[in-house]
Amino acid sequence: MSREGNLEAPTRHPLGWTQPEFWDEARLDGELERVFEICHGCRRCVSLCQAFPTLFDLIDNSGTLEVDGVDKADYGKVVEHCYLCDLCYQTKCPYVPPHEWNVDFPHLMLRAKAVHFKRHGAPLSARVLSSTTTVGRLASIPVVADLVNAVNASTAGRVLLEKSLGVHREATVPKYHSRTARKRLKQESAEGTATTAGRTNGRVAIFATCYCNVSLPQVVDDLLVVLKHNDIPARLVPQETCCGMPKLELGDLESIRRHKEQNIPVLAALAREGFDLIAAIPSCVLMFKQELPLMFPDDADVQLVKSRFFDPFEYLAQRQQAGRLKTDFRNPLGKVAWQVACHQRVQNIGPKTREVLNLVPGTEITTIERCSGHDGTYGVKQATYPVARKIAKPVETRVKQAEAQHFTSDCPMAGAHIAQGLGGAPAAEHPVSLLRLAYGI
C-alpha cells in the first residue's frame, strides 16, 4: 500500500551512469513520464525554479491536460531549466527515496542532460563556458587579465561576448586577477602542531577552486588567515583542476571522469597524510561530498576524499563545539543579510555560517533560504538570464527589507548575482571575509 509523503530521512542512490540502461532513450522517456506524472499531481515545487512551471504549462496546455498529452520532444524544455540546485529534492519533494516512488528529480534531469550531450554534444559556447580551468588560466595571464577585464567592462565588449558565447550583456561576469590565489599562497606549508577537534584533524589543505583562484583570490587568502588565526596549519592543495560541477550541469560525464582522475589521487594522498580538505565554494564542496561519490560509489579514494571534505563553516563549527575556535573578535558586524546557498543547504550540515557569525558580538543575522537563480552558467546565458533575474527578485527584496550593513552568501556567484539586482548596495561579501573582518586581522 502506497503512502503519502516520506517518513524517513532522504537518501541518494548511485547515479548508475556506467550501466547500459542509463543511456537507453526509451527507458529515459518512460522514467521522465513517470516522474512528471507524480510532479503533476503534487505541484508543491512550482515556486523553486523555472523547470516546474515549464512542465506544468506543457501539461495544462496539452489536449488531455495530463502528462500523456505532452509531446515527448518537449521534455527537453523542462530539462534545460533544471540547473541541479537540488532544492526540490532536499526541501520540497515528499517522494524521494526511500519512498517507494523513488523520485530524484535533479538526478533524472542530470541523466537527461547526459543522454542529450552524448547524442548531440553541446554548442561551442557551452563547452567554453564550462571549461573553467582553461578559461581562468588564459584570462589570468598578466596583461591578458587587464585586457579581458577592460573588454568585459565596455558596452562593445559585452555585445561581442553576447554574440560569441551567448553571455547576456547585462549579466555580471567575474573579473580576473593575474596574481591568483595559487600564486599568492604557493609558499604556505601548513607548518605547526595540529590539534584534533570533533571530526577535524586540525590541519587543512585548501582547494582553491577555479573561480576563487582567478577571480576572488582574496577569499582564499581570508580563509587561510582565519584558519591560521585559530592555530590550524593550512596550505593550498599542491595541484588541482576544476571539480567538475560546470561539466555536470552540461551533462558531460566523461569530462567529469577526467577531472576526477586528476584531482582525487592528490586529495586522497593529502587525506592519508592527515589533512582535512576545504573549499570556499559550496558547489565544489558538494561535488566531492555527493556527486563524485554517487558517480563512483566503488572508488575507495573518492569515498576517502568525501569523508575528509568540509564546508568552511562546517569545519569552524566543529572546532567551536570542541572549544577550539577563538572568539577574540574586535569588530561587530551589525546587521548581516545571509543568503543560504543551495549547494550548501544540500550538504545537510545546518546553518553553520549563521552559527559561527553569531558568535561575533554586536551581530544580527537575517537568514534568507531561497535560491539566487544564478547556478553556474544559467545566470549569465542570454536565454536564461531574464529568468535568473526573476528568481533572484524575492531574495533581493528580503535583503532590502533587512536594511543590513553587510550582504553575504557562501556562493560568490550567487552573491554577485543578487548584489547586481541591489545596484551593488550593499555589495556581496563572502562570510569568510566577514569573519576575518570581525577578528580584525
C-alpha positions in Angstrom: 0.0 0.0 0.0 1.5 3.3 -1.0 1.6 6.2 1.5 1.5 9.9 1.1 4.9 11.5 1.7 8.1 10.3 3.3 8.6 9.5 6.9 12.3 8.8 6.7 15.4 10.8 6.0 16.1 11.2 2.3 18.8 9.2 0.7 20.5 9.1 -2.7 21.1 6.2 -5.0 24.3 5.9 -7.1 23.9 7.5 -10.5 24.4 4.3 -12.3 25.8 6.0 -15.4 28.1 3.1 -16.3 25.1 0.8 -16.9 23.6 0.5 -20.4 20.1 1.2 -19.3 21.1 4.7 -18.1 21.7 5.7 -21.7 18.6 4.0 -23.2 16.4 6.8 -24.5 13.2 4.8 -24.4 13.7 4.0 -20.8 14.7 7.6 -20.1 11.5 8.8 -21.7 9.5 6.3 -19.6 11.1 7.5 -16.4 10.6 11.1 -17.3 6.9 10.5 -17.9 6.6 8.6 -14.6 8.2 11.3 -12.5 6.4 14.1 -14.4 3.1 12.4 -13.6 4.0 12.4 -9.9 5.0 16.1 -10.1 1.8 17.0 -11.9 -0.2 15.5 -9.1 1.7 17.4 -6.4 3.0 20.8 -7.7 4.5 21.9 -4.5 7.8 22.8 -6.2 6.2 25.3 -8.6 8.0 28.3 -6.9 11.5 26.9 -6.8 12.7 27.4 -10.4 11.6 27.6 -14.0 11.7 23.8 -14.6 8.4 23.1 -12.8 6.3 26.0 -14.3 7.6 24.9 -17.7 6.4 21.3 -17.0 3.0 22.4 -15.6 2.4 24.8 -18.5 3.1 22.0 -21.0 0.6 19.8 -19.2 -2.1 22.5 -18.8 -1.8 23.5 -22.5 -2.0 19.9 -23.7 -5.0 18.3 -25.3 -5.6 15.9 -22.4 -4.5 18.2 -19.6 -2.3 15.3 -18.4 1.3 14.2 -19.0 0.3 11.8 -21.8 -0.8 14.9 -23.8 2.7 16.4 -23.8 4.9 15.7 -26.8 8.0 13.8 -25.5 10.0 16.1 -27.8 9.1 18.9 -25.4 10.5 17.1 -22.3 13.8 18.8 -23.1 12.2 22.2 -22.4 11.9 21.1 -18.7 15.4 19.7 -18.6 17.1 22.8 -19.8 15.6 24.8 -16.9 17.0 22.5 -14.2 20.3 23.8 -13.0 20.7 21.0 -10.4 20.4 23.1 -7.3 18.8 20.1 -5.6 16.3 22.2 -3.6 13.3 20.2 -4.8 14.9 17.0 -3.5 16.1 18.4 -0.2 13.3 20.8 0.8 10.0 20.1 -1.1 9.6 16.6 -2.6 7.8 14.1 -0.3 8.5 11.2 -2.6 12.3 11.0 -2.5 13.9 7.6 -1.7 13.5 5.6 0.5 9.8 6.4 -0.5 8.7 3.6 -2.9 8.0 6.2 -5.7 11.8 6.9 -5.7 11.7 10.4 -7.1 15.1 12.0 -7.6 14.2 14.9 -9.9 17.6 16.5 -10.1 19.4 13.3 -11.0 16.8 12.4 -13.5 17.4 15.8 -15.1 21.1 15.1 -15.0 20.5 11.8 -16.7 18.5 13.5 -19.4 21.3 16.1 -19.9 23.9 13.4 -20.1 21.9 11.4 -22.7 21.4 14.6 -24.8 25.1 15.5 -24.5 26.2 12.1 -25.6 23.8 12.1 -28.6 24.0 15.7 -29.7 27.0 17.2 -27.9 26.8 20.9 -26.9 27.4 24.2 -28.6 31.0 25.5 -28.6 29.8 28.4 -26.3 28.6 26.0 -23.7 31.8 24.0 -23.8 33.9 27.1 -23.4 31.9 28.5 -20.5 32.1 25.1 -18.7 35.9 24.8 -19.2 36.6 27.0 -16.2 40.2 25.9 -15.6 41.2 26.6 -19.1 39.4 29.9 -19.3 40.8 31.0 -16.0 44.3 30.0 -16.9 44.2 32.1 -20.1 42.3 35.1 -18.7 44.7 35.4 -15.7 47.8 35.8 -17.7 49.4 39.1 -16.9 48.4 41.9 -19.4 45.7 39.5 -20.7 43.8 39.8 -17.4 43.7 43.6 -17.8 42.6 43.4 -21.4 39.8 40.9 -20.6 38.6 43.0 -17.7 38.6 46.1 -19.9 36.7 44.4 -22.7 34.1 43.0 -20.2 33.6 46.4 -18.7 32.8 48.0 -22.1 29.5 48.1 -23.9 31.1 46.9 -27.2 32.9 44.1 -25.4 29.7 42.9 -23.8 27.8 42.9 -27.1 30.7 40.9 -28.6 30.6 38.4 -25.7 26.9 38.0 -26.1 27.2 37.3 -29.8 30.2 34.9 -29.5 29.5 33.0 -26.2 25.8 33.8 -25.6 26.6 35.6 -22.3 23.8 38.2 -21.7 25.2 41.7 -22.0 23.7 42.7 -18.6 24.8 39.7 -16.6 27.6 40.1 -14.0 30.8 38.5 -15.2 33.8 37.9 -13.0 37.0 40.0 -13.0 40.3 38.2 -13.5 43.4 38.6 -11.4 46.9 37.8 -12.7 48.0 37.4 -9.1 45.9 34.3 -8.5 45.4 32.7 -5.1 47.7 29.9 -6.1 50.5 32.4 -6.9 49.9 34.4 -3.8 49.9 31.5 -1.4 52.2 28.9 -3.0 54.7 29.2 -0.2 52.3 28.2 2.6 53.3 24.9 4.0 50.9 24.1 6.9 53.7 24.0 9.5 52.8 23.8 13.1 51.0 21.5 15.5 47.7 20.0 14.5 45.0 19.6 17.2 42.0 17.4 16.6 38.5 18.6 17.4 35.3 16.8 16.6 35.6 15.3 13.2 38.5 17.6 12.3 42.2 16.7 12.3 43.3 20.3 12.6 45.5 20.5 9.5 43.9 21.8 6.3 44.6 21.7 2.6 42.5 24.4 0.7 41.1 23.5 -2.7 41.3 27.0 -4.2 38.6 26.4 -6.9 38.7 27.7 -10.4 36.5 30.7 -9.6 38.2 31.9 -6.4 41.7 31.2 -7.7 41.5 33.7 -10.6 38.5 35.9 -9.6 38.4 36.1 -5.8 41.9 35.3 -4.6 41.3 37.4 -1.6 38.6 35.0 -0.3 41.2 32.1 -0.3 43.6 34.4 1.5 41.0 35.3 4.0 40.2 31.6 4.6 43.8 30.7 5.2 44.3 33.7 7.6 41.2 32.7 9.6 42.4 29.1 9.9 45.9 30.1 10.9 44.5 32.6 13.5 42.7 29.6 15.0 46.0 27.6 15.2 45.1 25.4 12.3 48.1 24.8 10.0 46.9 25.3 6.4 48.2 25.3 2.8 46.8 25.0 -0.7 46.3 21.7 -2.4 49.5 21.3 -4.4 47.8 20.9 -7.7 44.1 21.0 -8.8 41.8 21.2 -11.8 38.1 22.0 -11.9 36.0 20.0 -9.5 33.7 19.1 -12.4 30.5 20.9 -11.4 30.3 23.0 -14.6 30.5 19.8 -16.7 27.9 18.2 -14.5 25.5 20.9 -15.4 26.2 20.3 -19.1 25.8 16.5 -18.7 29.4 15.9 -19.9 30.1 13.0 -17.6 33.2 11.8 -19.3 34.9 15.2 -18.7 34.0 14.8 -15.0 35.8 11.4 -15.0 38.9 13.1 -16.4 38.8 15.8 -13.7 38.2 13.2 -11.1 41.3 11.2 -12.2 43.4 14.4 -11.9 42.0 15.6 -8.5 41.2 12.6 -6.5 44.7 11.0 -6.3 46.1 14.3 -5.0 43.3 14.9 -2.5 43.3 11.2 -1.3 47.1 11.4 -0.7 46.5 14.5 1.4 43.7 12.8 3.4 46.1 9.9 4.1 48.6 12.4 5.4 46.1 13.6 7.9 44.9 16.7 6.1 41.3 17.9 6.1 40.0 19.4 2.8 38.1 22.7 2.4 36.9 24.8 -0.5 35.2 28.3 -0.2 32.6 27.5 -2.8 29.7 25.2 -1.8 29.3 23.7 -5.3 32.9 22.4 -5.3 32.4 21.0 -1.8 29.2 19.3 -2.9 31.0 17.8 -5.9 33.4 16.0 -3.6 30.9 15.2 -0.9 28.0 14.0 -3.0 28.2 14.0 -6.8 31.5 12.2 -7.3 30.7 9.6 -4.6 27.4 8.9 -6.4 29.1 8.6 -9.8 31.9 6.4 -8.5 30.5 4.6 -5.5 33.1 1.8 -5.6 36.2 4.1 -5.8 37.8 3.9 -2.3 39.8 7.1 -2.9 36.6 9.1 -3.8 34.9 7.8 -0.6 38.0 8.8 1.4 38.0 12.3 0.0 34.3 12.6 0.7 34.9 11.7 4.4 37.6 14.5 4.8 36.0 17.3 2.8 34.3 20.1 4.7 32.4 23.4 4.1 34.5 26.1 5.8 31.9 27.0 8.4 31.0 23.3 9.0 34.7 23.0 9.8 34.9 26.0 12.1 31.7 25.0 13.9 33.2 21.6 14.6 36.2 23.4 16.2 33.9 25.7 18.1 31.8 22.9 19.6 35.1 21.3 20.9 36.2 24.6 22.4 38.9 25.1 19.8 37.6 28.2 18.0 38.9 31.6 19.1 36.3 34.2 19.9 38.6 37.2 20.3 36.5 39.3 17.9 37.4 43.0 17.7 34.7 44.3 15.3 31.0 43.9 15.4 29.3 43.2 12.1 26.0 44.8 12.8 23.1 43.6 10.6 24.0 40.9 8.1 21.7 39.6 5.4 22.8 36.0 4.7 21.5 34.2 1.6 21.9 30.4 2.1 23.5 28.9 -1.0 21.5 26.0 -2.4 24.5 23.7 -2.7 25.4 24.4 0.9 21.9 23.5 2.1 22.1 20.3 0.2 25.0 19.2 2.3 22.7 18.8 5.3 25.1 20.5 7.7 22.6 23.0 9.1 23.1 26.8 9.2 26.8 26.7 10.3 27.7 30.0 8.7 25.0 31.7 10.8 26.1 29.8 13.9 29.7 31.0 13.6 28.9 34.6 12.6 26.5 34.8 15.5 29.5 34.3 17.9 30.6 37.8 16.9 29.2 40.3 19.5 27.0 43.1 18.0 26.0 41.0 15.0 22.4 40.2 13.9 21.8 37.7 11.1 18.8 37.7 8.7 18.6 34.3 7.1 17.3 34.1 3.5 16.7 30.5 2.5 15.9 31.0 -1.2 17.7 30.2 -4.4 19.5 33.1 -6.1 18.8 31.7 -9.6 22.4 32.0 -10.7 23.6 28.4 -10.5 26.6 28.3 -12.8 26.1 29.5 -16.4 22.3 29.6 -16.0 22.5 33.1 -14.6 24.7 34.5 -17.4 23.4 32.9 -20.6 21.4 35.1 -22.9 18.5 32.6 -23.0 18.1 32.2 -19.2 19.5 35.4 -17.6 16.0 37.1 -17.5 14.6 34.0 -15.7 17.5 34.0 -13.3 16.8 37.7 -12.5 13.2 36.8 -11.8 14.2 34.0 -9.4 16.6 36.3 -7.6 13.9 39.1 -7.1 12.4 37.7 -3.8 15.9 37.4 -2.3 16.7 41.0 -3.3 13.5 42.1 -1.7 14.4 40.3 1.6 17.9 41.9 1.6 16.4 45.4 1.2 13.9 44.7 4.0 16.7 43.6 6.3 18.4 47.1 6.0 21.7 45.3 6.6 25.2 46.7 6.7 26.5 43.6 5.1 25.1 41.2 2.5 26.7 37.8 2.2 26.4 34.4 0.5 28.7 31.4 0.8 28.4 31.2 -3.0 30.3 34.1 -4.5 28.4 33.8 -7.9 25.1 33.8 -6.2 26.2 36.8 -4.1 27.3 38.8 -7.1 24.1 38.0 -9.0 21.9 39.2 -6.1 24.1 42.3 -5.5 23.6 43.3 -9.1 19.9 43.4 -8.5 20.5 45.6 -5.5 22.6 48.0 -7.5 25.7 47.0 -5.5 24.4 48.4 -2.2 25.2 46.6 -0.2 27.9 44.8 -2.1 28.3 41.0 -1.8 30.9 39.8 0.7 32.0 36.2 1.4 31.2 35.2 5.0 34.9 34.1 5.5 35.9 37.7 4.7 33.4 39.0 7.2 34.8 36.6 9.8 38.3 38.0 9.1 36.9 41.5 9.5 35.3 40.5 12.8 38.6 39.2 14.1 40.3 42.4 13.0 43.2 40.5 11.4 
